[in-house]
Amino acid sequence: MNPDVAAAEAINDARDTLIEVSHYVHDHPELGYEEHLSAEAVASAAEGAGFVLERESAGLATAFRATRGSGSLHVAFCAEYDALPFVGHACGHNIIAASSLGAAIGLAAVADELDLTVTLLGTPSEEGGGGKIDLINAGYFADIHAAMMVHPWPEDRLNATCLAVDQFEVVFTGREAHASAAPWEGVNALDAMTLAQVAIGLLRQQLRPDDQVHGFITEGGVAANIIASRVVGRFMCRSGTAERLVDLRRRVNACFEAGSLATGAQLEVQELGQPFSHMEADPQILAHYREAAEGLGRRFDSDANGARPPTISTDMANVSLVVPTIHPLIGIPTNGAVNHQPAFTRACVTPAADEAVVDGAIALASTAILVAQDVALRARLVARS
């Protein structure tokens, strides 16, 4: 049987399971490194499909590795399943988890025929912590020749501009005082944060177009008539490359230091998670994905028309620097909503979203089949090991 047909049949046979997994993950939103229910749902489904399962990979309670086959070309699909605070699966990680599971099931059906090893990696905490980076550091990508996944978006796109990003917490500590009777006795931590944010706002005029700074205040004082003694904010910096991110952080850090200097408040900066890099998607693998997706009726009109790629950040970018990687965007109808909005959360568990699970699985499996049959590309990938 044609490998594409066999893989698609295996995925369609697993359709009910894939949609059940997608809906279960969607209905049980869990934050990064806490995705116990979601990780187990995906891992158990892989185990039920005949994969050899390793739980708690890299010492992470919600990471796993599921493998079938022992061929010379090793392809990995990455499953994400962490949610966002308050808005749940507003980035469609339930679709990612189920489509990667389906792709692994489909490709495993032809693994022996195509001399493949197929791995499904459960990768926690994409929304900040960086579970894929943990797995990289623990050697889980060392013997992988290609890594793939699809990510939900309001339209199909081949690629995105993936900015390097880091996240950090800023704490200003001052001294309380009565805001009317003796304000001069206080050291105002809120003033320090305000000055820092004004400085960042002014700095933006001199930033490159793909440099970004954003954040929010988690603690801003306790009462209007008490000089704020503790103010906390969480911030993100993004830049076009990991190297330029270092320079951006130096300039942004100086803004927070200025707030401390001007007010006398003490400053503490705590890094959150691990820095995400910029992405270098593999163009040959991506070309095969386009062929596979268009064969399913997917269209890439914005790419064909030269529209600017969307801007994102992901720890899949770190994978791309150590393993040939693709991270295309799979479209779902959203009625104008964009990722990280509540309406996008609702769009990720509709019949159209379920079709994206199956399409994503078939497109990824077909991509891997095309890669396996591309003699020159296969040789390039295997030569890396």
C-alpha positions in Angstrom: 0.0 0.0 0.0 1.1 3.5 -0.7 2.7 4.9 2.5 0.7 8.1 2.4 -2.5 6.1 2.2 -1.5 3.7 4.9 -0.6 6.6 7.3 -3.8 8.5 6.6 -5.8 5.4 7.2 -4.1 4.8 10.5 -4.8 8.4 11.5 -8.5 8.2 10.4 -8.8 5.0 12.3 -7.6 6.9 15.4 -9.8 9.9 14.7 -12.1 9.4 17.6 -9.2 9.0 20.0 -7.5 12.1 18.7 -10.6 14.3 19.0 -11.2 12.9 22.5 -7.7 13.8 23.5 -8.0 17.3 22.0 -11.3 17.9 23.9 -10.0 16.5 27.1 -6.9 18.7 27.1 -9.1 21.7 26.2 -11.5 20.9 29.1 -8.6 20.5 31.6 -6.4 23.6 31.2 -3.2 23.3 33.3 -0.3 25.7 33.5 3.2 24.9 32.6 4.9 22.0 34.4 1.6 21.3 36.0 -0.1 19.5 33.1 -0.5 16.2 34.9 -3.9 15.3 33.5 -3.2 16.5 30.0 0.2 14.9 29.7 -1.1 11.6 31.0 -4.0 11.7 28.5 -1.7 12.1 25.5 0.9 9.7 26.9 -1.7 7.0 27.6 -3.2 7.3 24.1 0.3 6.8 22.6 0.9 3.8 24.8 -2.4 2.4 23.7 -1.3 2.8 20.1 1.6 0.6 20.7 4.3 3.1 21.5 7.0 2.3 24.1 6.4 4.9 26.7 8.8 6.7 29.1 7.1 8.9 31.6 8.8 11.8 33.5 11.4 12.3 30.8 14.4 14.5 31.8 13.1 14.4 35.4 10.0 16.5 34.5 6.8 15.1 35.9 4.8 16.2 32.8 7.2 15.3 30.0 7.3 12.0 28.2 8.8 10.1 25.3 6.9 7.6 23.2 8.7 5.7 20.5 8.0 3.1 17.8 10.3 1.7 15.2 14.1 1.4 15.0 14.9 2.8 11.6 17.9 4.9 10.5 15.9 8.1 10.1 14.5 9.4 13.4 11.6 11.8 13.2 10.0 13.5 16.3 6.7 15.2 16.7 6.4 17.6 19.6 3.2 17.7 21.7 2.4 20.8 23.7 -0.5 20.8 26.2 0.0 23.7 28.7 -2.6 26.4 29.0 -2.5 30.1 29.6 -3.7 31.7 32.9 -7.4 32.7 32.9 -8.0 32.2 29.2 -7.1 28.5 29.1 -6.2 27.0 25.7 -6.2 30.3 23.8 -3.2 29.1 21.8 -4.7 25.8 20.8 -2.2 23.5 22.5 -5.0 20.9 22.7 -4.9 20.8 18.9 -1.1 20.6 18.9 -1.1 17.7 21.3 -3.7 15.7 19.4 -2.3 16.4 15.9 1.2 15.4 17.0 -0.2 12.3 18.5 -2.0 11.5 15.3 1.1 12.2 13.2 3.1 9.8 15.3 0.4 7.1 15.0 0.2 7.6 11.2 4.0 7.6 10.6 4.4 4.5 12.9 2.2 2.6 10.5 4.8 2.8 7.8 7.9 3.1 10.0 9.3 -0.4 9.1 8.6 0.1 5.4 10.5 3.5 5.3 13.2 2.6 7.8 12.1 5.1 10.4 12.2 5.6 14.1 9.1 7.6 15.3 9.0 9.6 18.5 6.3 11.6 20.1 7.8 14.0 22.7 5.5 15.4 25.4 6.9 18.9 25.9 5.6 20.9 28.9 5.5 24.6 29.6 5.8 26.2 26.2 4.1 29.3 27.5 7.1 30.5 29.4 9.1 27.8 31.1 10.6 26.1 28.1 10.1 22.3 28.5 11.7 21.7 25.1 14.9 23.4 26.4 14.9 21.1 29.4 14.7 18.1 27.0 17.4 19.5 24.8 19.7 19.9 27.8 18.9 16.4 28.9 19.9 15.0 25.5 16.4 14.0 24.2 17.0 15.6 20.8 20.6 14.3 20.4 19.6 11.3 18.2 16.6 13.0 16.4 17.1 14.0 12.7 14.0 16.1 12.2 11.4 17.7 14.5 7.9 18.8 13.6 4.6 20.2 14.9 1.8 22.5 13.7 0.4 25.4 15.6 -3.2 26.7 15.4 -3.6 30.2 13.9 -6.5 32.1 12.2 -5.1 31.1 8.8 -2.7 28.6 7.3 0.8 30.0 7.2 4.1 28.2 6.3 6.1 30.0 8.9 6.3 32.8 11.4 8.8 35.4 12.4 9.9 33.8 15.7 11.5 36.3 18.0 14.0 35.4 20.8 12.3 36.1 24.1 13.1 36.1 27.8 10.8 36.7 30.8 11.7 38.2 34.1 10.2 39.5 37.3 11.1 43.0 38.7 10.7 43.8 42.4 11.1 47.3 43.8 11.3 47.5 47.6 10.8 50.8 49.3 9.5 52.0 52.7 6.0 52.6 53.9 4.8 55.9 55.2 1.6 57.9 55.6 1.0 59.3 52.1 -0.5 62.6 53.6 1.0 63.1 57.1 4.6 62.1 56.3 5.2 61.1 52.7 8.8 62.2 53.0 9.5 59.4 55.4 8.7 56.8 52.6 10.5 55.4 49.7 8.0 54.9 46.9 8.4 51.6 45.1 5.5 52.5 42.8 7.3 55.6 41.7 10.3 53.5 40.8 8.3 51.2 38.6 6.5 54.2 37.0 9.8 55.9 36.2 11.1 52.6 34.7 8.1 52.1 32.5 8.3 55.7 31.3 12.0 55.2 30.5 11.1 52.0 28.5 8.3 53.9 26.7 10.9 56.5 25.6 13.4 53.9 24.7 11.0 52.3 22.2 11.7 55.1 19.7 15.3 53.9 19.4 14.5 50.1 19.3 14.6 48.1 16.1 11.3 47.2 14.5 11.5 43.6 15.9 12.5 44.6 19.4 9.6 44.4 21.8 9.1 45.0 25.6 5.8 44.3 27.4 4.7 43.5 30.9 2.2 44.0 33.7 2.1 44.8 37.4 1.3 42.0 39.7 1.6 44.0 43.0 1.2 47.8 43.1 0.8 48.7 46.7 -1.9 48.1 49.3 -3.7 51.4 49.9 -3.8 54.9 48.4 -2.8 56.5 51.6 0.2 54.3 52.2 3.5 54.9 50.3 4.0 51.7 48.3 6.8 49.7 49.8 6.7 46.7 47.4 5.8 46.7 43.7 6.2 43.7 41.4 6.0 43.4 37.7 6.5 40.7 35.1 8.0 41.6 31.8 9.1 40.1 28.5 11.7 41.2 26.0 11.8 40.0 22.4 14.3 40.5 19.6 15.1 39.2 16.2 18.1 37.0 17.4 19.3 35.6 20.7 22.4 37.8 20.4 20.4 41.0 20.0 18.1 40.0 22.9 21.1 40.2 25.2 21.7 43.8 24.1 18.0 44.7 24.4 17.9 43.3 28.0 21.0 45.4 28.9 19.1 48.6 27.8 15.8 47.6 29.5 17.6 46.7 32.7 19.1 50.1 32.7 15.6 51.6 32.7 14.7 49.6 35.9 18.0 50.7 37.4 17.1 54.3 36.7 13.9 53.9 38.6 15.8 52.5 41.6 18.4 55.3 41.4 15.9 58.1 41.2 13.7 56.9 44.1 16.1 55.0 46.4 14.0 51.9 46.1 15.9 48.6 46.0 15.8 46.6 42.8 15.7 42.9 42.3 15.4 41.2 38.9 14.6 37.5 38.8 14.7 35.5 35.5 11.6 33.4 34.8 12.1 30.2 32.9 14.7 30.0 30.1 15.3 32.3 27.2 13.7 31.2 23.9 15.9 31.7 20.8 15.0 32.8 17.3 13.9 30.1 14.9 15.7 28.7 11.8 13.1 26.6 10.1 14.4 24.0 7.6 13.3 25.2 4.1 13.4 21.7 2.5 11.2 20.1 5.1 8.9 23.1 5.0 8.5 22.7 1.2 7.4 19.1 1.8 4.9 20.2 4.4 3.4 22.7 1.9 3.0 20.0 -0.6 1.4 17.7 1.9 -0.9 20.4 3.3 -2.0 21.6 -0.1 -2.8 18.0 -1.0 -5.4 18.2 1.8 -6.9 21.4 0.4 -5.0 23.8 2.7 -4.1 27.1 1.1 -1.3 29.5 1.9 -2.7 32.6 0.2 -1.0 35.1 2.5 2.4 33.4 1.9 1.8 33.4 -1.8 0.9 37.1 -1.7 4.0 38.0 0.2 2.2 39.0 3.4 4.4 39.7 6.4 4.6 36.5 8.6 3.1 36.8 12.0 5.3 37.3 15.0 5.5 34.7 17.7 7.9 33.2 20.2 8.3 29.5 21.1 10.8 27.1 22.6 10.4 25.1 19.4 12.8 27.7 18.1 15.5 26.4 20.4 14.9 23.0 18.9 15.4 24.4 15.5 19.0 25.4 16.4 20.0 21.9 17.2 17.7 19.8 14.9 16.2 20.5 11.5 12.7 21.7 12.5 9.4 23.1 11.1 6.7 24.9 13.0 4.0 25.8 10.4 0.7 27.4 11.4 -2.6 25.5 10.8 -5.7 27.6 10.2 -8.9 27.4 12.2 -12.0 29.7 11.8 -11.9 32.2 14.6 -14.5 34.9 13.6 -11.8 37.5 13.9 -10.3 36.3 17.2 -6.5 36.0 17.5 -4.4 33.8 19.7 -4.5 34.5 23.5 -8.1 35.8 23.3 -11.0 34.0 25.0 -12.8 33.7 21.7 -9.8 31.8 20.3 -10.1 29.4 23.2 -13.6 28.7 22.2 -12.6 28.3 18.5 -10.1 25.5 19.5 -12.9 23.0 20.3 -15.2 23.2 17.3 -15.8 20.8 14.4 -13.4 22.9 12.3 -10.8 22.6 15.1 -11.3 18.9 15.1 -10.7 18.8 11.3 -7.5 20.8 11.9 -6.4 18.0 14.3 -6.8 15.4 11.6 -5.5 17.6 8.8 -2.5 18.5 10.9 -1.8 14.9 11.8 -2.0 13.8 8.1 0.0 16.7 6.9 2.8 16.1 9.4 2.9 12.3 8.7 2.9 13.0 4.9 5.7 15.5 5.4 7.8 12.9 7.2 7.1 10.4 4.5 8.2 12.8 1.8 11.3 13.5 3.8 12.1 9.8 4.1 11.7 9.3 0.4 13.8 12.4 -0.5 17.1 10.7 -1.0 19.3 13.8 -0.8 17.4 15.4 2.1 17.4 12.1 4.0 21.1 11.7 3.6 21.7 15.3 4.8 19.6 14.7 7.9 21.1 11.3 8.8 24.6 12.6 8.2 24.1 14.9 11.2 24.3 12.0 13.7 
